[in-house]
Amino acid sequence: MNAIHGLEHIDQSPILEAQGLARATLTLEWEDGLARHRDELHVERLSVWREADLLPPDIGQNLPGMRAGDIARAYADSGELTGPWNPDRVLRISSAAFDRSRMRALGVRPHVGRFYPQGFFKGLADVFGETLLPARILEIDGDQMTVDFNHPLARLPVDVGLHVDEILPGYDRRGGRCIDPLYDLLRHPGMAAPLPGAIPTDFGDSGDGLARLDERDDGLFHTNPRMVQHLDTRAVETITRLYADLLPPDASLLDLMGSFDSHLAAARPASLTVLGMNAEEIAANAEADRRMVHDLNAAPLIDLPTGSVDSAVCTASIEYLVDPVAVLREVRRVLRPGGRLVVTFSNRWFPTKAIRIWSELHEFERLGMVTQWLQRAGFGELNTFSSRGWPRPADDPHAHETPLSDPVYATWGNKPLP
């Protein structure tokens, strides 16, 4: 492993000491053959004294002496941080070992490529019913299935980074409960990877998996305008910054399934078309030059010429499409060659209108599913991003329910050049 440190800092700024405290953001970068991934985990209170030894040595050993804005990085070969991939952890078992009725009132069906808590597999040595670590079904063949109990990232090399966001006052010289930021960072991101050999995952996103609890006309649900943000302010800031980073300035943009705010204040588009379901909501969008009221579930068509838009976004809405690949293909049609579509979402949605499979997937599996949708729709140069662990803003109506901000997940791809 090699560490790379940022050297640009104000000489008089505080230095992180060996018993100091800091706010920090850990990053994980990796590739799986289908997409490039970047995952962020914010740590609100990192204790050098207690937690540095839990990080890769080229990061943990160099924390003392760092300043706010500095970065340390480390490269890890496959299995170095997760434990090596072990073929003995790939088991051929009876399909009857899968506990379909484990979740009361919800019959769980096994799907090839899906992850399930290891406790779903009964009667296996060293696998306990309470175990939540993920296991992946690789194959189902009649009354037998092949299941991989290795860590989802065990086969892949990764780059780990730590950005010092802020030096906190005070010191930590005592023992006590340690957090393991590296474990939290690595725990779930590999669940967005495709199966070995780029075999498509059966997420259950067909048939009744695309059905919804409320199958009435979507126009009824959108009769009354909702002039509220559906994510907290920290998550909205993350999405706004992401769009500014990924979208070209002075471009023509399409906001798919949009509303009164397109989160493009920092992106500076030359023009913006907003396609949504409620006329009053999109009329209130001050950034829009063109407004279109249309139900993509009734007709997955966009009334724009082929190749007429530079980029497109879809914010916190992809889970409501009953034929998402058809809609994404239509977005690809209206984009210019090389144009980019960015899809963002979180873990908050209207359950009666989201497709059924959405609520059954792990958050990182949703990221993998939407990325696979983009691939099926013909997009290339695929990327994903996740951001977790930030404190929930005190003014958020859900602040009393959970201390953490809404996580942000994003996937994007480009329309291929001719």
TORKOL-4160 file (C-alpha; in steps of 0.2 Angstrom, whole numbers, padded with zeros to 4 digits, m for minus):
418
<pt num="1" X="0000" Y="0000" Z="0000"/>
<pt num="2" X="0006" Y="0018" Z="m0003"/>
<pt num="3" X="m0001" Y="0033" Z="0005"/>
<pt num="4" X="m0004" Y="0050" Z="m0005"/>
<pt num="5" X="m0006" Y="0065" Z="0006"/>
<pt num="6" X="m0013" Y="0082" Z="0001"/>
<pt num="7" X="0000" Y="0095" Z="0004"/>
<pt num="8" X="m0009" Y="0111" Z="0001"/>
<pt num="9" X="m0015" Y="0118" Z="0018"/>
<pt num="10" X="m0013" Y="0134" Z="0029"/>
<pt num="11" X="0002" Y="0132" Z="0039"/>
<pt num="12" X="m0007" Y="0139" Z="0055"/>
<pt num="13" X="m0021" Y="0127" Z="0054"/>
<pt num="14" X="m0023" Y="0114" Z="0068"/>
<pt num="15" X="m0014" Y="0098" Z="0066"/>
<pt num="16" X="m0022" Y="0081" Z="0070"/>
<pt num="17" X="m0013" Y="0074" Z="0085"/>
<pt num="18" X="m0010" Y="0056" Z="0090"/>
<pt num="19" X="m0024" Y="0057" Z="0103"/>
<pt num="20" X="m0035" Y="0070" Z="0093"/>
<pt num="21" X="m0052" Y="0069" Z="0086"/>
<pt num="22" X="m0058" Y="0073" Z="0068"/>
<pt num="23" X="m0073" Y="0073" Z="0057"/>
<pt num="24" X="m0068" Y="0063" Z="0042"/>
<pt num="25" X="m0075" Y="0055" Z="0026"/>
<pt num="26" X="m0069" Y="0038" Z="0020"/>
<pt num="27" X="m0070" Y="0033" Z="0002"/>
<pt num="28" X="m0069" Y="0017" Z="m0007"/>
<pt num="29" X="m0066" Y="0016" Z="m0026"/>
<pt num="30" X="m0067" Y="m0001" Z="m0036"/>
<pt num="31" X="m0072" Y="m0008" Z="m0053"/>
<pt num="32" X="m0081" Y="m0024" Z="m0057"/>
<pt num="33" X="m0081" Y="m0025" Z="m0076"/>
<pt num="34" X="m0098" Y="m0017" Z="m0078"/>
<pt num="35" X="m0096" Y="0000" Z="m0069"/>
<pt num="36" X="m0084" Y="0010" Z="m0059"/>
<pt num="37" X="m0089" Y="0013" Z="m0041"/>
<pt num="38" X="m0086" Y="0027" Z="m0028"/>
<pt num="39" X="m0093" Y="0025" Z="m0010"/>
<pt num="40" X="m0092" Y="0038" Z="0004"/>
<pt num="41" X="m0094" Y="0036" Z="0022"/>
<pt num="42" X="m0094" Y="0051" Z="0034"/>
<pt num="43" X="m0087" Y="0048" Z="0051"/>
<pt num="44" X="m0093" Y="0062" Z="0063"/>
<pt num="45" X="m0081" Y="0058" Z="0077"/>
<pt num="46" X="m0065" Y="0049" Z="0073"/>
<pt num="47" X="m0053" Y="0045" Z="0087"/>
<pt num="48" X="m0035" Y="0043" Z="0082"/>
<pt num="49" X="m0031" Y="0035" Z="0098"/>
<pt num="50" X="m0044" Y="0022" Z="0097"/>
<pt num="51" X="m0048" Y="0019" Z="0078"/>
<pt num="52" X="m0032" Y="0023" Z="0068"/>
<pt num="53" X="m0026" Y="0005" Z="0070"/>
<pt num="54" X="m0042" Y="m0001" Z="0062"/>
<pt num="55" X="m0038" Y="0008" Z="0046"/>
<pt num="56" X="m0026" Y="0002" Z="0033"/>
<pt num="57" X="m0008" Y="0006" Z="0039"/>
<pt num="58" X="m0004" Y="0019" Z="0026"/>
<pt num="59" X="m0019" Y="0029" Z="0032"/>
<pt num="60" X="m0020" Y="0025" Z="0051"/>
<pt num="61" X="m0001" Y="0028" Z="0054"/>
<pt num="62" X="m0001" Y="0044" Z="0045"/>
<pt num="63" X="m0016" Y="0052" Z="0053"/>
<pt num="64" X="m0006" Y="0061" Z="0066"/>
<pt num="65" X="0001" Y="0077" Z="0058"/>
<pt num="66" X="m0013" Y="0079" Z="0045"/>
<pt num="67" X="m0023" Y="0095" Z="0043"/>
<pt num="68" X="m0041" Y="0098" Z="0038"/>
<pt num="69" X="m0042" Y="0096" Z="0019"/>
<pt num="70" X="m0028" Y="0083" Z="0019"/>
<pt num="71" X="m0030" Y="0066" Z="0011"/>
<pt num="72" X="m0022" Y="0049" Z="0014"/>
<pt num="73" X="m0025" Y="0034" Z="0002"/>
<pt num="74" X="m0021" Y="0016" Z="0002"/>
<pt num="75" X="m0022" Y="0002" Z="m0011"/>
<pt num="76" X="m0027" Y="m0015" Z="m0006"/>
<pt num="77" X="m0026" Y="m0031" Z="m0017"/>
<pt num="78" X="m0042" Y="m0042" Z="m0018"/>
<pt num="79" X="m0046" Y="m0050" Z="m0001"/>
<pt num="80" X="m0033" Y="m0040" Z="0008"/>
<pt num="81" X="m0046" Y="m0030" Z="0018"/>
<pt num="82" X="m0061" Y="m0042" Z="0017"/>
<pt num="83" X="m0052" Y="m0059" Z="0019"/>
<pt num="84" X="m0047" Y="m0069" Z="0003"/>
<pt num="85" X="m0060" Y="m0077" Z="m0007"/>
<pt num="86" X="m0062" Y="m0095" Z="m0002"/>
<pt num="87" X="m0069" Y="m0108" Z="m0014"/>
<pt num="88" X="m0074" Y="m0118" Z="0002"/>
<pt num="89" X="m0086" Y="m0104" Z="0006"/>
<pt num="90" X="m0096" Y="m0108" Z="m0010"/>
<pt num="91" X="m0108" Y="m0121" Z="m0006"/>
<pt num="92" X="m0120" Y="m0132" Z="m0016"/>
<pt num="93" X="m0135" Y="m0134" Z="m0005"/>
<pt num="94" X="m0153" Y="m0140" Z="m0006"/>
<pt num="95" X="m0165" Y="m0127" Z="m0012"/>
<pt num="96" X="m0176" Y="m0132" Z="0003"/>
<pt num="97" X="m0163" Y="m0124" Z="0014"/>
<pt num="98" X="m0168" Y="m0107" Z="0009"/>
<pt num="99" X="m0181" Y="m0101" Z="0022"/>
<pt num="100" X="m0195" Y="m0093" Z="0011"/>
<pt num="101" X="m0206" Y="m0089" Z="0026"/>
<pt num="102" X="m0193" Y="m0082" Z="0037"/>
<pt num="103" X="m0201" Y="m0064" Z="0035"/>
<pt num="104" X="m0218" Y="m0065" Z="0042"/>
<pt num="105" X="m0232" Y="m0060" Z="0030"/>
<pt num="106" X="m0220" Y="m0059" Z="0015"/>
<pt num="107" X="m0215" Y="m0074" Z="0005"/>
<pt num="108" X="m0197" Y="m0072" Z="0000"/>
<pt num="109" X="m0192" Y="m0080" Z="m0017"/>
<pt num="110" X="m0174" Y="m0084" Z="m0021"/>
<pt num="111" X="m0167" Y="m0076" Z="m0037"/>
<pt num="112" X="m0150" Y="m0079" Z="m0045"/>
<pt num="113" X="m0138" Y="m0065" Z="m0042"/>
<pt num="114" X="m0148" Y="m0058" Z="m0027"/>
<pt num="115" X="m0140" Y="m0057" Z="m0009"/>
<pt num="116" X="m0149" Y="m0063" Z="0006"/>
<pt num="117" X="m0144" Y="m0063" Z="0025"/>
<pt num="118" X="m0134" Y="m0079" Z="0028"/>
<pt num="119" X="m0147" Y="m0083" Z="0041"/>
<pt num="120" X="m0160" Y="m0087" Z="0027"/>
<pt num="121" X="m0150" Y="m0103" Z="0024"/>
<pt num="122" X="m0155" Y="m0116" Z="0036"/>
<pt num="123" X="m0145" Y="m0131" Z="0043"/>
<pt num="124" X="m0128" Y="m0126" Z="0038"/>
<pt num="125" X="m0112" Y="m0127" Z="0049"/>
<pt num="126" X="m0106" Y="m0111" Z="0056"/>
<pt num="127" X="m0121" Y="m0101" Z="0049"/>
<pt num="128" X="m0133" Y="m0095" Z="0062"/>
<pt num="129" X="m0151" Y="m0089" Z="0060"/>
<pt num="130" X="m0146" Y="m0072" Z="0067"/>
<pt num="131" X="m0132" Y="m0069" Z="0054"/>
<pt num="132" X="m0136" Y="m0054" Z="0043"/>
<pt num="133" X="m0120" Y="m0055" Z="0033"/>
<pt num="134" X="m0124" Y="m0056" Z="0015"/>
<pt num="135" X="m0123" Y="m0072" Z="0004"/>
<pt num="136" X="m0126" Y="m0073" Z="m0014"/>
<pt num="137" X="m0136" Y="m0086" Z="m0024"/>
<pt num="138" X="m0125" Y="m0090" Z="m0040"/>
<pt num="139" X="m0136" Y="m0103" Z="m0047"/>
<pt num="140" X="m0152" Y="m0112" Z="m0045"/>
<pt num="141" X="m0154" Y="m0129" Z="m0053"/>
<pt num="142" X="m0170" Y="m0138" Z="m0049"/>
<pt num="143" X="m0169" Y="m0143" Z="m0031"/>
<pt num="144" X="m0151" Y="m0137" Z="m0028"/>
<pt num="145" X="m0143" Y="m0120" Z="m0027"/>
<pt num="146" X="m0125" Y="m0113" Z="m0027"/>
<pt num="147" X="m0122" Y="m0100" Z="m0014"/>
<pt num="148" X="m0107" Y="m0089" Z="m0011"/>
<pt num="149" X="m0104" Y="m0085" Z="0007"/>
<pt num="150" X="m0088" Y="m0074" Z="0004"/>
<pt num="151" X="m0088" Y="m0056" Z="0006"/>
<pt num="152" X="m0095" Y="m0047" Z="m0009"/>
<pt num="153" X="m0079" Y="m0038" Z="m0012"/>
<pt num="154" X="m0067" Y="m0052" Z="m0009"/>
<pt num="155" X="m0062" Y="m0054" Z="m0027"/>
<pt num="156" X="m0059" Y="m0036" Z="m0031"/>
<pt num="157" X="m0045" Y="m0024" Z="m0027"/>
<pt num="158" X="m0050" Y="m0008" Z="m0019"/>
<pt num="159" X="m0043" Y="0010" Z="m0016"/>
<pt num="160" X="m0047" Y="0017" Z="0001"/>
<pt num="161" X="m0045" Y="0036" Z="0005"/>
<pt num="162" X="m0048" Y="0046" Z="0020"/>
<pt num="163" X="m0051" Y="0065" Z="0019"/>
<pt num="164" X="m0050" Y="0075" Z="0035"/>
<pt num="165" X="m0065" Y="0087" Z="0035"/>
<pt num="166" X="m0062" Y="0096" Z="0051"/>
<pt num="167" X="m0051" Y="0095" Z="0067"/>
<pt num="168" X="m0062" Y="0094" Z="0082"/>
<pt num="169" X="m0057" Y="0101" Z="0099"/>
<pt num="170" X="m0052" Y="0090" Z="0113"/>
<pt num="171" X="m0043" Y="0073" Z="0115"/>
<pt num="172" X="m0047" Y="0055" Z="0117"/>
<pt num="173" X="m0035" Y="0046" Z="0129"/>
<pt num="174" X="m0046" Y="0033" Z="0136"/>
<pt num="175" X="m0052" Y="0016" Z="0131"/>
<pt num="176" X="m0070" Y="0013" Z="0127"/>
<pt num="177" X="m0081" Y="0008" Z="0113"/>
<pt num="178" X="m0073" Y="0008" Z="0096"/>
<pt num="179" X="m0081" Y="0011" Z="0080"/>
<pt num="180" X="m0074" Y="0002" Z="0065"/>
<pt num="181" X="m0075" Y="0014" Z="0050"/>
<pt num="182" X="m0067" Y="0002" Z="0038"/>
<pt num="183" X="m0079" Y="m0012" Z="0042"/>
<pt num="184" X="m0094" Y="0001" Z="0040"/>
<pt num="185" X="m0086" Y="0007" Z="0023"/>
<pt num="186" X="m0084" Y="m0011" Z="0016"/>
<pt num="187" X="m0099" Y="m0019" Z="0023"/>
<pt num="188" X="m0111" Y="m0017" Z="0008"/>
<pt num="189" X="m0104" Y="m0009" Z="m0007"/>
<pt num="190" X="m0100" Y="m0025" Z="m0016"/>
<pt num="191" X="m0118" Y="m0029" Z="m0017"/>
<pt num="192" X="m0119" Y="m0018" Z="m0032"/>
<pt num="193" X="m0108" Y="m0029" Z="m0042"/>
<pt num="194" X="m0114" Y="m0040" Z="m0056"/>
<pt num="195" X="m0112" Y="m0059" Z="m0056"/>
<pt num="196" X="m0095" Y="m0066" Z="m0061"/>
<pt num="197" X="m0094" Y="m0067" Z="m0080"/>
<pt num="198" X="m0106" Y="m0052" Z="m0081"/>
<pt num="199" X="m0121" Y="m0063" Z="m0080"/>
<pt num="200" X="m0136" Y="m0052" Z="m0078"/>
<pt num="201" X="m0144" Y="m0053" Z="m0060"/>
<pt num="202" X="m0162" Y="m0058" Z="m0058"/>
<pt num="203" X="m0167" Y="m0044" Z="m0046"/>
<pt num="204" X="m0185" Y="m0050" Z="m0048"/>
<pt num="205" X="m0189" Y="m0034" Z="m0058"/>
<pt num="206" X="m0201" Y="m0042" Z="m0070"/>
<pt num="207" X="m0219" Y="m0048" Z="m0069"/>
<pt num="208" X="m0227" Y="m0044" Z="m0052"/>
<pt num="209" X="m0210" Y="m0037" Z="m0046"/>
<pt num="210" X="m0215" Y="m0022" Z="m0056"/>
<pt num="211" X="m0232" Y="m0021" Z="m0049"/>
<pt num="212" X="m0238" Y="m0009" Z="m0036"/>
<pt num="213" X="m0249" Y="m0009" Z="m0021"/>
<pt num="214" X="m0259" Y="0006" Z="m0028"/>
<pt num="215" X="m0262" Y="0002" Z="m0047"/>
<pt num="216" X="m0275" Y="0016" Z="m0049"/>
<pt num="217" X="m0271" Y="0030" Z="m0062"/>
<pt num="218" X="m0255" Y="0039" Z="m0056"/>
<pt num="219" X="m0264" Y="0055" Z="m0060"/>
<pt num="220" X="m0275" Y="0053" Z="m0045"/>
<pt num="221" X="m0260" Y="0052" Z="m0034"/>
<pt num="222" X="m0253" Y="0068" Z="m0041"/>
<pt num="223" X="m0269" Y="0078" Z="m0041"/>
<pt num="224" X="m0263" Y="0089" Z="m0027"/>
<pt num="225" X="m0246" Y="0097" Z="m0028"/>
<pt num="226" X="m0232" Y="0093" Z="m0016"/>
<pt num="227" X="m0221" Y="0108" Z="m0013"/>
<pt num="228" X="m0209" Y="0099" Z="m0001"/>
<pt num="229" X="m0192" Y="0091" Z="m0003"/>
<pt num="230" X="m0193" Y="0073" Z="m0001"/>
<pt num="231" X="m0175" Y="0071" Z="0006"/>
<pt num="232" X="m0167" Y="0081" Z="0020"/>
<pt num="233" X="m0156" Y="0096" Z="0016"/>
<pt num="234" X="m0140" Y="0087" Z="0018"/>
<pt num="235" X="m0145" Y="0074" Z="0005"/>
<pt num="236" X="m0151" Y="0088" Z="m0007"/>
<pt num="237" X="m0134" Y="0097" Z="m0005"/>
<pt num="238" X="m0125" Y="0081" Z="m0010"/>
<pt num="239" X="m0136" Y="0078" Z="m0025"/>
<pt num="240" X="m0135" Y="0097" Z="m0030"/>
<pt num="241" X="m0116" Y="0095" Z="m0029"/>
<pt num="242" X="m0115" Y="0079" Z="m0039"/>
<pt num="243" X="m0125" Y="0086" Z="m0053"/>
<pt num="244" X="m0114" Y="0101" Z="m0054"/>
<pt num="245" X="m0099" Y="0089" Z="m0055"/>
<pt num="246" X="m0106" Y="0077" Z="m0068"/>
<pt num="247" X="m0116" Y="0089" Z="m0080"/>
<pt num="248" X="m0108" Y="0100" Z="m0092"/>
<pt num="249" X="m0111" Y="0119" Z="m0089"/>
<pt num="250" X="m0122" Y="0129" Z="m0102"/>
<pt num="251" X="m0130" Y="0113" Z="m0108"/>
<pt num="252" X="m0148" Y="0109" Z="m0112"/>
<pt num="253" X="m0155" Y="0097" Z="m0098"/>
<pt num="254" X="m0170" Y="0086" Z="m0096"/>
<pt num="255" X="m0177" Y="0084" Z="m0078"/>
<pt num="256" X="m0186" Y="0067" Z="m0079"/>
<pt num="257" X="m0201" Y="0065" Z="m0067"/>
<pt num="258" X="m0197" Y="0082" Z="m0060"/>
<pt num="259" X="m0206" Y="0094" Z="m0049"/>
<pt num="260" X="m0203" Y="0112" Z="m0042"/>
<pt num="261" X="m0184" Y="0110" Z="m0039"/>
<pt num="262" X="m0172" Y="0101" Z="m0051"/>
<pt num="263" X="m0157" Y="0103" Z="m0039"/>
<pt num="264" X="m0147" Y="0111" Z="m0053"/>
<pt num="265" X="m0143" Y="0128" Z="m0045"/>
<pt num="266" X="m0124" Y="0124" Z="m0046"/>
<pt num="267" X="m0125" Y="0116" Z="m0063"/>
<pt num="268" X="m0129" Y="0132" Z="m0073"/>
<pt num="269" X="m0139" Y="0124" Z="m0088"/>
<pt num="270" X="m0142" Y="0134" Z="m0103"/>
<pt num="271" X="m0160" Y="0127" Z="m0104"/>
<pt num="272" X="m0170" Y="0115" Z="m0094"/>
<pt num="273" X="m0185" Y="0105" Z="m0099"/>
<pt num="274" X="m0195" Y="0098" Z="m0084"/>
<pt num="275" X="m0206" Y="0083" Z="m0087"/>
<pt num="276" X="m0218" Y="0079" Z="m0072"/>
<pt num="277" X="m0235" Y="0074" Z="m0067"/>
<pt num="278" X="m0242" Y="0089" Z="m0058"/>
<pt num="279" X="m0243" Y="0105" Z="m0068"/>
<pt num="280" X="m0243" Y="0117" Z="m0053"/>
<pt num="281" X="m0227" Y="0109" Z="m0046"/>
<pt num="282" X="m0217" Y="0111" Z="m0062"/>
<pt num="283" X="m0225" Y="0128" Z="m0065"/>
<pt num="284" X="m0216" Y="0133" Z="m0049"/>
<pt num="285" X="m0199" Y="0127" Z="m0055"/>
<pt num="286" X="m0190" Y="0144" Z="m0058"/>
<pt num="287" X="m0176" Y="0136" Z="m0068"/>
<pt num="288" X="m0187" Y="0128" Z="m0081"/>
<pt num="289" X="m0188" Y="0135" Z="m0099"/>
<pt num="290" X="m0200" Y="0121" Z="m0105"/>
<pt num="291" X="m0213" Y="0111" Z="m0095"/>
<pt num="292" X="m0221" Y="0095" Z="m0100"/>
<pt num="293" X="m0235" Y="0086" Z="m0090"/>
<pt num="294" X="m0234" Y="0068" Z="m0094"/>
<pt num="295" X="m0237" Y="0051" Z="m0086"/>
<pt num="296" X="m0222" Y="0040" Z="m0092"/>
<pt num="297" X="m0231" Y="0024" Z="m0084"/>
<pt num="298" X="m0246" Y="0027" Z="m0096"/>
<pt num="299" X="m0234" Y="0030" Z="m0111"/>
<pt num="300" X="m0215" Y="0028" Z="m0110"/>
<pt num="301" X="m0213" Y="0042" Z="m0123"/>
<pt num="302" X="m0204" Y="0059" Z="m0122"/>
<pt num="303" X="m0211" Y="0072" Z="m0134"/>
<pt num="304" X="m0193" Y="0079" Z="m0139"/>
<pt num="305" X="m0183" Y="0076" Z="m0155"/>
<pt num="306" X="m0170" Y="0063" Z="m0156"/>
<pt num="307" X="m0153" Y="0069" Z="m0150"/>
<pt num="308" X="m0160" Y="0086" Z="m0144"/>
<pt num="309" X="m0154" Y="0086" Z="m0126"/>
<pt num="310" X="m0136" Y="0087" Z="m0119"/>
<pt num="311" X="m0139" Y="0078" Z="m0102"/>
<pt num="312" X="m0154" Y="0072" Z="m0091"/>
<pt num="313" X="m0157" Y="0069" Z="m0073"/>
<pt num="314" X="m0170" Y="0058" Z="m0063"/>
<pt num="315" X="m0171" Y="0062" Z="m0045"/>
<pt num="316" X="m0179" Y="0051" Z="m0031"/>
<pt num="317" X="m0191" Y="0045" Z="m0044"/>
<pt num="318" X="m0184" Y="0030" Z="m0053"/>
<pt num="319" X="m0193" Y="0017" Z="m0041"/>
<pt num="320" X="m0210" Y="0023" Z="m0048"/>
<pt num="321" X="m0208" Y="0017" Z="m0066"/>
<pt num="322" X="m0217" Y="0001" Z="m0071"/>
<pt num="323" X="m0206" Y="m0001" Z="m0086"/>
<pt num="324" X="m0190" Y="0008" Z="m0082"/>
<pt num="325" X="m0180" Y="0001" Z="m0096"/>
<pt num="326" X="m0192" Y="0007" Z="m0109"/>
<pt num="327" X="m0191" Y="0024" Z="m0101"/>
<pt num="328" X="m0172" Y="0024" Z="m0100"/>
<pt num="329" X="m0171" Y="0019" Z="m0119"/>
<pt num="330" X="m0182" Y="0034" Z="m0123"/>
<pt num="331" X="m0171" Y="0045" Z="m0113"/>
<pt num="332" X="m0156" Y="0038" Z="m0123"/>
<pt num="333" X="m0165" Y="0042" Z="m0139"/>
<pt num="334" X="m0167" Y="0061" Z="m0135"/>
<pt num="335" X="m0149" Y="0063" Z="m0129"/>
<pt num="336" X="m0136" Y="0068" Z="m0140"/>
<pt num="337" X="m0122" Y="0056" Z="m0143"/>
<pt num="338" X="m0111" Y="0056" Z="m0128"/>
<pt num="339" X="m0125" Y="0064" Z="m0117"/>
<pt num="340" X="m0126" Y="0058" Z="m0099"/>
<pt num="341" X="m0140" Y="0052" Z="m0089"/>
<pt num="342" X="m0139" Y="0053" Z="m0070"/>
<pt num="343" X="m0151" Y="0044" Z="m0059"/>
<pt num="344" X="m0151" Y="0048" Z="m0040"/>
<pt num="345" X="m0162" Y="0040" Z="m0026"/>
<pt num="346" X="m0162" Y="0037" Z="m0007"/>
<pt num="347" X="m0171" Y="0026" Z="0005"/>
<pt num="348" X="m0187" Y="0036" Z="0006"/>
<pt num="349" X="m0201" Y="0034" Z="m0006"/>
<pt num="350" X="m0220" Y="0032" Z="m0007"/>
<pt num="351" X="m0222" Y="0013" Z="m0004"/>
<pt num="352" X="m0240" Y="0012" Z="m0012"/>
<pt num="353" X="m0233" Y="0019" Z="m0029"/>
<pt num="354" X="m0215" Y="0011" Z="m0029"/>
<pt num="355" X="m0213" Y="m0005" Z="m0038"/>
<pt num="356" X="m0215" Y="m0020" Z="m0027"/>
<pt num="357" X="m0197" Y="m0027" Z="m0029"/>
<pt num="358" X="m0190" Y="m0010" Z="m0023"/>
<pt num="359" X="m0194" Y="m0013" Z="m0005"/>
<pt num="360" X="m0187" Y="m0031" Z="m0005"/>
<pt num="361" X="m0170" Y="m0026" Z="m0011"/>
<pt num="362" X="m0155" Y="m0020" Z="0000"/>
<pt num="363" X="m0151" Y="m0002" Z="m0004"/>
<pt num="364" X="m0135" Y="m0007" Z="m0013"/>
<pt num="365" X="m0144" Y="m0020" Z="m0023"/>
<pt num="366" X="m0156" Y="m0006" Z="m0029"/>
<pt num="367" X="m0140" Y="0003" Z="m0035"/>
<pt num="368" X="m0135" Y="m0013" Z="m0044"/>
<pt num="369" X="m0152" Y="m0015" Z="m0052"/>
<pt num="370" X="m0153" Y="0003" Z="m0058"/>
<pt num="371" X="m0136" Y="0001" Z="m0065"/>
<pt num="372" X="m0141" Y="m0015" Z="m0074"/>
<pt num="373" X="m0157" Y="m0005" Z="m0081"/>
<pt num="374" X="m0145" Y="0008" Z="m0088"/>
<pt num="375" X="m0135" Y="m0006" Z="m0097"/>
<pt num="376" X="m0150" Y="m0014" Z="m0104"/>
<pt num="377" X="m0156" Y="0003" Z="m0111"/>
<pt num="378" X="m0140" Y="0005" Z="m0120"/>
<pt num="379" X="m0130" Y="0017" Z="m0109"/>
<pt num="380" X="m0111" Y="0015" Z="m0108"/>
<pt num="381" X="m0097" Y="0021" Z="m0097"/>
<pt num="382" X="m0107" Y="0016" Z="m0081"/>
<pt num="383" X="m0103" Y="0023" Z="m0064"/>
<pt num="384" X="m0111" Y="0023" Z="m0047"/>
<pt num="385" X="m0109" Y="0033" Z="m0031"/>
<pt num="386" X="m0115" Y="0032" Z="m0013"/>
<pt num="387" X="m0114" Y="0044" Z="0001"/>
<pt num="388" X="m0119" Y="0039" Z="0019"/>
<pt num="389" X="m0116" Y="0043" Z="0037"/>
<pt num="390" X="m0119" Y="0061" Z="0038"/>
<pt num="391" X="m0128" Y="0068" Z="0053"/>
<pt num="392" X="m0147" Y="0072" Z="0050"/>
<pt num="393" X="m0150" Y="0091" Z="0050"/>
<pt num="394" X="m0158" Y="0096" Z="0066"/>
<pt num="395" X="m0173" Y="0105" Z="0056"/>
<pt num="396" X="m0178" Y="0089" Z="0047"/>
<pt num="397" X="m0195" Y="0082" Z="0053"/>
<pt num="398" X="m0187" Y="0065" Z="0055"/>
<pt num="399" X="m0173" Y="0071" Z="0066"/>
<pt num="400" X="m0181" Y="0063" Z="0081"/>
<pt num="401" X="m0182" Y="0046" Z="0072"/>
<pt num="402" X="m0164" Y="0043" Z="0066"/>
<pt num="403" X="m0147" Y="0052" Z="0069"/>
<pt num="404" X="m0141" Y="0050" Z="0051"/>
<pt num="405" X="m0145" Y="0060" Z="0035"/>
<pt num="406" X="m0154" Y="0051" Z="0020"/>
<pt num="407" X="m0141" Y="0041" Z="0011"/>
<pt num="408" X="m0138" Y="0046" Z="m0007"/>
<pt num="409" X="m0136" Y="0033" Z="m0021"/>
<pt num="410" X="m0132" Y="0038" Z="m0039"/>
<pt num="411" X="m0129" Y="0029" Z="m0056"/>
<pt num="412" X="m0125" Y="0037" Z="m0072"/>
<pt num="413" X="m0120" Y="0032" Z="m0090"/>
<pt num="414" X="m0117" Y="0040" Z="m0107"/>
<pt num="415" X="m0126" Y="0038" Z="m0124"/>
<pt num="416" X="m0112" Y="0029" Z="m0135"/>
<pt num="417" X="m0104" Y="0040" Z="m0148"/>
<pt num="418" X="m0108" Y="0034" Z="m0166"/>
